[in-house]
Amino acid sequence: MCHVPVPETESQRYKARRGHPGRWALNHAIAQKQSGLDVEVVSLAHMAKQDFDCEIDGMPVHFLRTFHPWRDVTFYAIDQIRLAQFARRFRPDIIHAHGTEDAFALGAIRSGIPFCVTAQGLLTEIFRRMDTHPNLHERCIRRCEQYAWKRVKYGICKSRYVQEILQADYPHLDTTLIPNTYQAKLDPGDAASKDGAARGHTLAFVGTMDRRKGVHLIADAMTVVNREFPDVTLHIAGNKTNADARSAYEAEQIQRLQETLGDRLVLHGHLAPVQLFSVLDECAALLAPSLEEMFGNQLIEALMRGAHGIVADGTAMAENVRHFGNGTIVPQQNPAVLAEAICAVLRQPPVASQQEAARQSIRDYMSPAAVAEKHRALYERILMESRTGVR
């Protein structure tokens, strides 16, 4: 049970909202299927006119429609019931739910089938770190999150950063560290990759343009970088293409960056993964000065495509840079140090050996096969403990 972006053809056919483009849970399922497990994916399609099935990269995906705009205020009552009933039709050995920010964990709990939950987007921690006042919808989602984790026994953490949070808040949890995997197409394999010098003075930001991602820090830093490198270009993937739909924060940061860079600010909107990989192939560095981050898929994508990662300390992305290399860690909320780190990479970009060393380290730790095997081992332990009554 997980979020899967609705393919464009199905979105048009069934009038479903496409939602967040992240497909890391689908990548897990595909890896597990390729390892020999029998996998079915159940997801939700908001505002779709009916339930529908489709196949994505060889994986069968079942989309259940949601049709009530205030789903979170009802604690996803209808969705969690429908997810549980639908899953029971398959008579699965185990359910793997991804995330507590929608109905997936609640559906797994309600199903009565042995299950585990992967942690992602922990709102309780985000609100702690961001020191913001949540609105009604965010408070309801946080309540769902807290309700769910109190009833989960087996939690999967993508990083030690997340594991430490969950162990502190929910000491009863049995946590296992398993990172995200990646789409197989992300790995260039033996194909030649541009080294840093061939990428010029080109940078990328990937993600939602909100304060948590530190876009304002990038806008501050680029005024300094632009003075030393007047040809510097910044690609942004994740902005809203409809200007009227942008938040005040996003609109302000885009305006600031345009004033500094002019037409050297390239706004792509949401890109399909393969399109994003092509953009990263041209970039010397990824800028990710997030105030809070629980894994950082965009960093893994950048490192696999040969870009240097510049990330903020105190996040899971800093943990990943320390693990994989080809990155720079800067202090939280310090645009002056961020600007200097960007300039340092543009002056001396990574060489091919650095790029490949980071790629190989990622392959060894979180390739689809490696992650699928870690999941299989956990599933077998859960089922064994369920049969023997271990608590």
N, C-alpha and C positions, 0 to 999 in steps of 0.2 A: 504494500500500500504506500503510494508515494506520489509526489507531484511529478507530472510529465508535461512538458510544453505541448499543447495541442498543435499538430501539424497544420500548416496553412490551408491545405485543401479541405481537411475536416472542419477547421474553424469556419470556413466559408459555407460549407455544406450544412453544418448543424448549428450555425450562428453562435458558436461557443467562443468565449474570450480566450485568447492564447496564453495569457499570464506570463509569469517570469520565464525567461528563456533557459534557465539552468536545467541541465539534464543529467546531473551527477548520479541521481538515484537510478535512472534508466541505464546509465553506464554500468552500475553495479549489477543490475539484473541481467544485462547482456553478457557480462563477464561470467556470471554464475551459470547461465545457460550454456555458454561455450565450454565450461568446465564439466558439464555433464548433469547438472541439476535440472529438474523439471520446474520451470518458473512461469508464473502468470503474473502480470502487472495489473493492478487495479488503481485507477486514478480518478480525479474529479474534473469535470468540464463545467465551469461556471456559466450559467445562463444558457446552456445548450438546450435546444428544443426537444432533445430526447437522448437516452443512453445510446452509445455506439461503440463499436470495436474497430480497431485498425491494427496495422502491423508497422512497426518502426524499426528499421535495421534488423529485420528478422524476428523481432520480439513482439508477441501478441500483447496488446494493451487494451484494457477494458475501461472506457470512460463512463462514469456515472454522472448524470446531469445534476447540477444544483440549481435551485430556482427561487431561493428566498434571499433577498438582498441583505438581510440582517442576520445571516447565519451565525456569526460569532456571538451575537447577543443571546441567541438560544443555546449557546454552547454546542453548536453543530448537531443538534438533537436528531434531525432527520438524516443528516449525512452519516453520522456514526452508526445509526441503525441500518441504513442501506448498505454501508460498507461491510458491516459484520454479516448481514444476511447473504450478500453476494459472495463473500469470501468462503462461507461455509458450503456453498454449492460445490466447490472444488475439492472439499474434504482434504485440505492441505495438512501436512505434518506440522508446519510452522508458518507463522506470519511474521514478516519483517516490515515494520512500519517506519517510515522516515519522517521525522519531525513532529513537533507538538504544536506548531503554529497553524494547523488546520485539523481536520477530523481524523487523520490517519491513526495516530496513537490511540485515540478514543475508540475508533472502530475495532482496533486490534484487542483492546481491553474487553470490549463488549462481546467479542466473538466467542470467548470461551476456549479458544485454541492456543496452545503454547506460542509465545511471541517474544520478540525483542524490539527495541526502539532505538533508532539512530538519532542522536541529538544534533539539532541544527537550529540556528536562529533563536537562541534562548532569550526571550524578551526580558525576563527578570534581570539577567546580567546586563543586557543592553541598556536598560533604564538606569541601572546602577552606574554604569560607566559614562553614560551620556548626560546624566543629571537633568533629565527632561520630565515634564509632566505629561503622562500618557492620557490620550483621549478615551472616550467610552469604548471604542472598538479595541484599542490596545489593552485596556484594562480587562476586557472580557477574554481576549486571547491569552493574556498572562494568567488569568484564573484557570483557564483550560490547561495551560502548561503545568501549573502547580498541581492541579487535580490529577493530571495524567502521571507525572513523575512519582507521585506518592503511591501509585498503583502499579508501577512498572518494577519488575525485578531485574531484568537484563537490559542494560543500556550500552550502546555502542558510541564511543567518543572518537571523533576524527582527529583530535589533537590532545596533547597533555594539558594544554590550556583549558579545554572543555572538560576533560576528566577531573581536573582539580576543582572546577566550579561545581560539577554535579556531586562529587564526593563530599564536598563541604555542605551543600544544601540538602542532599538526600543520602545520608550515610548508609541507608539500608540497601542502596543499589549495588548490584554486581556489575561493574563496568569493565569493558574490554576496549582497548585502543586499536581501532582499525581505520586507516585513513581513507579518504575518497580515492577512487581510481579515476581513470581518464578515458576518453573516447579513443579507440585505437588509431583513428586517423590523425590524432594529435602528434603521434610519434613519427618524426620524419625518417626514422630508420637509418639506412645507409645513404640516403639522399644528401647531397651537398647542402649545407646551410651557410648563409652569409655570416661571416664573422663580424664583430662589432664595427670595425673600421669601414666595412662596405655598407653599413646601415645609415651612415650620415648622422645628422643631428635631429633624429626623429624619436619621439617619445609617445607613449600610450597610457591612457587611463581606461580601465574596464570596470564597469559596475554602475549601480544606481547613483545618480548625482544628488547625494544628500550629505548632511553634515557628518554623519557617522563615517563616511568614506573619506573625509578630509579634503574635499574638493577646494574649499576655501584656502587651505594651506598650499595647494598646487597653484592657485591663482596668485597668492602672495609670492611664492618662489619663482614663478615664471617671469615676473618683472625683473628679477635679478639675472636669471639665466639668459633672458633675451638681450641683455646688454652685452654679455660676453659672446653669445652665439646668435647674432641677428637673423640667422636663417633657420633657427630651431622651429620644428613643427610638432604639434601635439594632436594626436588622434584620440578621440573620445568615442567609446562604444558603450552605449547604455543610456544615453540621453533620450528624452522624449522628443520625437520629431515634430509633434504638434506643439507650437509655442504656447498656445492657450492652455494646454494641459500641464505645463511646467509649474512646479512649486515656486514660491517667491525666491527661495534659496537657489534653486537650479537656475532660474532666469538671471539672478544677480551674478552668479559665478560665470555663466556663459558670457554675459556682457563684459565682465572684468577681463576674461581671457581673450575675448575678441578685441578689446581695446589694446591689449598688449601684443597680440599675435596677428591680428587682422585675418587674412585668408589662410594663414598658416595654422589656424585652428580648424580641424576637420571633424565635423560632427556626423557620426555614422548611424546613430540610433541603435536599435537592437539588431545584432548581426547573428546569422546562423553560424554554428561553430566553425565550419570550414572557411567561411568568409572572414571570421575573426582571426583564424590561424594565419591567413594570408596577410592581414594587417600586421600582426605581430612579427611576421617574417621580415618586415621592413623596419622594425623599431629597435633602436639601441637599448632602450630601457622601458620598463613598466613602472609607473608611479602609483604607489599604493600606501599613502600615509594615513591609513585608517585609524580612527580613534578606538575602534573595537572590531575584531574579526575573529571568527571561530575556526576557519580553515584557510580560505583564500584560494579558491579554484583558479582565479585569474592569475595568481602567481605561478602555479604549476603550469598553466597553459603558456605563460610567457617564457618560463625557463625551458620548457620542452621545445619551444620554437626559437630558442637562442637569445632571447632578450634578457638583459640584466634586470633584476628585481630590486627596487628601492622601496623599503617597507618601514613601518613604524614599529618601534619596540613595544613590548607589552601585549602583543597580539599573537595569534597562532601563525601568522605569516612570518613573523620574526623567528619563531620556532622552526619553520620550514626552511628559511634561509640558512639558519645555523646547521640544519641537517643536510641540505643539498648543495649549498654554495652558489656561486655566480649571483650574489646579491649584496646589498648594503643595507644595514639597519640604522635608522636615524631615531633620535629621541621623539617622543610624542609631542605633537603640536609645536614644532619648532621650524618655521618656514625658512629661517636663515640657514640652518644646518641642512635642511632638505635641498635648498638651492645649491649649496656647495657640493652636496653629494651628486646632484644631477650634473653639475659642471665637471666634476671629477670623472664621471663615467664618459661624458662626451669628449673630454680631453684624452682619456685612455680607456677606450672601450674594451670589452672582454675579447680575448682571442679564442680561436676555435677550440683549443684544448680545454679551456674553462667551460665553454658552452657544453661540450660533449661530456665532461666529467659530471656536470649537474644533471644532464639527461640520464646518464647511466645510473646515478644514485637514485633518481626518481623511479626508473624502471625496476631497480632491485627492491625498492621499498613498497611501491604502490602500483605496479603494473596490474592490468586486469586479472591475470592468472594468480598473482600473489595475493591480491585482495580477495578474490573468490575463494581461495583456499583458507584464508583466515575466517571468512564468513562460514564456510562449511564446517570448520572445526568448532566454532561457537554453536552452530545449529545442532551438531551432534551432541555437544555437552548439554544444551538446554533440553533436548529430547530425552537424553539418558537421565538427567536429574528429574524431569517430569515423570518418567516411568517409575523411578525408584522413590519418588516422594521427597527428594532432597529439598530443603528450604534454605 
